[in-house]
Amino acid sequence: MIAAGSNHRTARLIAVVAGLVGLFLALAATRPDAYHVERALEIAAPTDRVYRVLGDVEQLADIFMLFGQPVARLVKAGKAKITIDERVLNQKLGTKLEIESPMKSTSTCAITLVRTSTGSTVTWAMDGSHNFAGRVIGMLVNMDKMLGADLDKGLAQLKFVAEAAPRC
């Protein structure tokens, strides 16, 4: 037989947990929906060679990482689409990434190239908006760290490909 006091404690515990979950969700709703993540890397290749690699949308999809994998996998699975919307020869590419799954979102990237004495500095900036689920995840995970790690991997892959690419 269960004592009346234990039913009261259980009901109280459920009320406290529900209150905490409600507070957590209310806090998530107040978080900004916009995000910006940016990383840069020095590449020992001239800007024209780096631009040539990035300017091929299929190669870009292989280099661009998301969720720890190349965006090309999501594109081939029909879960994402990447387009190049802006081109400034040997200086900048603007891209749009539309993801359908696992979570629908759209982001834009600006990839800028600056010539240096040893090659190029490439800066990859990603901007987008979180839906409510993204804001909840942002309460649990450092989004700059998570998305930044993907940009770092993409830049490392770009460095590898551009430095190995033949000179023209």
N, C-alpha and C positions, 0 to 999 in steps of 0.2 A: 504494500500500500504506500502511495506517495503522499508525503505530508503536504498540507496546504501551503506551508512556508516555502517549499521548494518550487511550487507552481508560481508563486509570487516572484521569487528570485529569477526564474526562467523568463517570465514575462518582462521583468525589469531589464534583464540582460538583452533580450530581443529589442526592447525599446531603445536602449543605449546604442546598440549596434546599428539599428535603423537610423537613429539620429546622426551618428557619425558618418554613415554612408551618405545620408542626405546633405550633411555639411560638406563632405568631400566633393560631391557632385555640384553643389552650389558654388564652391570655390573654383572648380574646374570651369564652370560656365562664365566666371568673371575673368578668366585668363585671356590674354590677347589671342586673336586667331592668326595674325600675321607672324611669319617667322623669316629670319634671314640668317644664313650660314655662309661663311666665306673662308676659303683656305687658299694659300699660295705656295708655289714651289719653283725653285730655280731648275731649269732644264738646259743641259749642254747641247742645244740645237738651236739654229736660227729661227726667228719667228715665222719665216715662210714655210719651213719644214713642219713646225708644230701646227701651223694653220692648215696645211695640206692634210695632216692626219685628222684634225678635228673637223674639217670641212666635209668629210665623207660621213654621212649620217649613219651608215652601217658600222664604220669604225668607231664613231663616237658612241654608238649604243653598246659596243663591246668594251669601251673604256669607262663609260659612265656607270658607276656602281650605285646600287640602291638595295637596301636590306641585305648587304654583304655579297650581292651577286651582280653580274653585268645586267644592265637594263635590257640588253639584247634578249636575254632569256624571257623577260616579261613581254617584250614585243613579239617574239616568236610564238609565245603561248596565247597571244591575243589579249593580254592583260594590260598593255601599255602602248602608247604611241609617242614617238619623239620626233620633233620637227625642228629645223633650223629656220628661225624667223628673221634673223638679222645677220648680215655679213659686212664687216669692214675689213677689207683685204689686209691680212697679216697683223691685224690689231684686235679684232673682236668678233665673237660669235654670240648670238642670242638664241637660246633654245627654249622650247616649250615641251614639257613632259606631262602627258595626261595618263594617269593611272586609273584603271577600272577596278583592279583587285590586287592585293587583299583589302585595300581601303581606297575608295574613290578620292582622287585629289588631282590638282593641277599645280604645277610649279614652273617657274621660269628660271633660266640660268643665264648669267652673263659671264662669258669666258674671255678675259682680256689678256693680251700678249704685249709685253714690253721688252724691247731689245736691250740686252745687256752686253757687257764686254766678253762674257763667257757663254752667251747664248740667249736665253729668254727667261723672263719671269712670267709665269702663268698664274693668274688669279681666277679662281672659280667661285662665283657667288650664286647662291640658290635662294630664291624667294618664293613664298607661297602662303597659303592660308590653311589653317587647321579647321576641320569640322569639329563637332562636339567630341567625338571619339578621340580625335587627335589631341584635343586639349586635355582629356582625361589621361591619355597616355603620357602627355607632357608633364603631368603631375607626378608620374611614377618614374619617368626616364628623362635624363638630360638630353633634350632633342638636339642641341648644338653638338654635343659630344657624339650622339648616335649618327646624325646626318653628316657631321664633320668627318667622322671616321670613313664614311663612304666617299666623301670628296677627296680625302687623303689617299684612299686606295685608288680612286680614279686618276688622280694626279700622278701617283707612282706608276700606274699602268701607262699613262700618257708619256711620262718620262722615258720609260723602257722602250715604247714603240717609236717615239720621235727620235731618240738618240740612236736607235738601230736603223731607222729609215734611210734609204739611199739619198745621197745629195743629188740635187738636180741642177 
